[in-house]
């Protein structure tokens, strides 16, 4: 995983669904090319294949289930997501929480299939717990700040700084991202100054009048 990194979680906003998901992927692609910063799209499962065929950028799934092929109606199977074009996945997002045993299994499946695993956490303690699973990255996101536009890197800098310190003490190879309320270049610079390897964000870009301009502003102070 190249750092600094920006992962855009498309969630289920209409502005980032269907054909708009593809437009947003093109915005990420051109902002990445212009800035030289790695930008990843994390669209809904149904939009992954089209984006992988028509755009050129890394794609993460929003969720993978801890299952093997077989009878699991409605689930997201890692094999199919990889076939569709993902090179990684978010795991345990605060809007899609998982049991610890399932987080461990999906991190293992990602490693076995040679794709990136980015486990989301809500605080320093859970970040320490998942660091022991050796995912590619931990993304700490205080749930109360998600979708508020109040940036974790400025409102709760100690959460970012201490997560970096504690996670790296357990496994220095695990990248640390932060998210919740991240929108501007100042927000991302503050995150990087606190030791983060990148950011995970959504509404500040997806709801912007020009997502591409918002992405370029996000990385303008690095
Ligand atoms: O996964 C990113 C996310 O939960 C943060 O959302 O809208 O505060 O950037 P947002």
Boltz pocket constraint, residues with backbone or C-beta under 6 A from the ligand:
constraints:
  - pocket:
      binder: B
      contacts: [[A, 9], [A, 93], [A, 141], [A, 145], [A, 146], [A, 147], [A, 148], [A, 149], [A, 179], [A, 180], [A, 181], [A, 182], [A, 200], [A, 201], [A, 202], [A, 203], [A, 204]]
      max_distance: 6.0
